[in-house]
Structure formats: C-alpha cells, structure tokens
C-alpha cells in the first residue's frame, strides 16, 4: 500500500519560514517524480513545485519562485518543500504527490499524479 505522509505545516507570521516534509512508503521512492500542490477552500488545487526522480529539474509556479525550494532525499524516501518569506496568500492545505516517470521528467498537472498525501495546513498571518 502506497502512503504519502506530509508534516511540517503550522501557523506562522508573514516573512517566516517553514519546511514541509513528505515521507513515501510502500513503493520504490526513487522511481517517482514528486510534486507539491496547495488548495484553499472553494478553489481548485494549485501546482506549487515539482522535482524529478534524479533530484534535478526543479520547477515552480511563478508565485513561489525565489522563495520556495523543493528537494528530495532518496535514501530517506522523503521530499521537502522549504518555504521562505511566507506571505498570507501562501495560506493553504499543502499536498505532496507522486508520479511514475522517467529519470529527468516532472509533471505540473494534478491529473497526472498517481498518489497523494492527506495534506498539511499552512497558515500565514499578516
């Protein structure tokens, strides 16, 4: 059974930092490209960042470029999202997702991902 478990969310002030983690079990982690998405109530889930199986090819939505960094540790079956200079508009439930892909490829569409975590809440106060 494939499981993705996010952690690291919380309540912070604008300008603060958080690091989200997502641990994957039940499948060979290194076979999957990984992504982070976020969702606020009443809106569709939004792509945030993605990283290839190799750890290269990071890709970000424009609104987080220069502030967020996605990384992975294949030895720990974990993908991270370092979020700096947080803004109130970053408030959302953050989800990690996994997609079976070639070594250097990434995906940005929600429908292309195979597995999802349960989400972790990030709240940024002004």
C-alpha positions in Angstrom: 0.0 0.0 0.0 1.5 3.3 -1.1 1.4 6.0 1.5 2.5 9.6 1.4 2.5 11.4 4.8 3.1 15.2 5.0 4.3 17.1 8.0 5.7 20.4 9.0 2.7 22.7 8.5 1.7 25.2 11.0 0.8 28.8 11.9 3.5 31.4 11.1 3.7 35.1 10.6 4.4 36.8 7.2 8.1 36.7 6.4 8.7 33.5 8.4 9.9 30.1 7.0 8.6 26.6 7.2 9.8 23.3 5.8 7.3 20.7 4.8 8.3 17.0 4.6 6.6 14.1 2.8 7.6 10.6 3.5 6.7 7.9 1.0 6.3 4.2 1.8 5.1 1.1 0.0 6.7 1.8 -3.3 10.3 2.5 -4.6 10.5 6.2 -3.9 13.3 6.7 -6.5 11.0 5.6 -9.3 8.7 8.6 -8.8 8.9 12.2 -9.6 7.4 14.3 -6.8 5.3 17.4 -6.6 3.7 19.8 -4.1 0.3 21.3 -4.6 -1.9 23.5 -2.4 -5.5 24.2 -2.1 -7.7 26.8 -0.4 -11.4 26.3 0.3 -13.5 27.0 -2.7 -10.6 26.9 -5.2 -9.0 24.2 -7.3 -5.8 22.5 -6.2 -2.8 24.5 -7.5 0.6 23.3 -8.6 3.4 24.6 -6.5 6.6 22.8 -7.3 8.0 19.5 -8.8 11.2 17.6 -8.8 12.4 14.7 -10.9 13.5 11.3 -9.8 17.1 12.3 -10.0 16.6 15.4 -7.9 17.1 17.8 -10.8 14.8 19.7 -13.0 13.0 21.6 -10.2 10.0 23.5 -11.4 8.0 26.1 -9.7 4.8 28.1 -10.1 5.8 31.8 -10.7 4.3 33.0 -7.4 6.8 31.0 -5.3 9.9 31.3 -7.4 12.8 32.6 -5.4 11.0 31.8 -2.1 10.3 28.1 -2.1 12.8 25.3 -2.8 11.9 21.7 -3.5 14.4 18.9 -2.7 14.4 15.2 -2.1 16.5 12.6 -0.2 16.1 9.3 -1.9 17.8 7.5 0.9 15.1 8.7 3.3 12.2 8.4 0.9 11.4 12.0 1.6 10.6 15.1 -0.4 10.8 18.5 1.1 9.4 22.0 0.4 11.4 24.8 2.0 9.2 27.9 2.2 10.8 31.2 2.9 9.5 34.7 3.1 6.0 33.4 3.5 3.0 35.6 2.6 -0.6 35.4 3.7 -1.6 34.3 0.2 0.5 31.2 0.8 -2.1 30.0 3.3 -3.5 26.7 2.1 -3.5 22.9 2.6 -0.3 21.6 1.1 -0.3 18.2 -0.6 2.6 16.1 -1.8 2.1 13.8 -4.8 4.0 11.1 -6.7 4.1 10.2 -10.3 5.9 7.3 -12.0 8.1 8.9 -14.6 11.4 8.8 -16.5 14.6 9.9 -14.6 14.6 13.6 -15.5 11.0 14.5 -16.1 8.5 16.4 -14.0 4.7 16.9 -14.1 2.7 20.0 -13.2 -0.9 18.8 -13.7 -2.8 17.4 -10.8 -4.5 14.7 -13.0 -1.1 13.3 -14.0 -0.1 12.2 -10.5 -0.6 8.7 -9.2 -0.6 9.0 -5.4 -1.4 11.8 -2.9 -0.9 12.6 0.7 -3.5 13.7 3.1 -2.3 17.3 3.3 -0.9 19.6 5.9 -2.2 23.0 6.8 -0.1 26.1 6.4 -1.4 29.4 7.7 0.4 32.7 7.3 -0.8 35.6 9.3 -0.2 39.2 8.3 
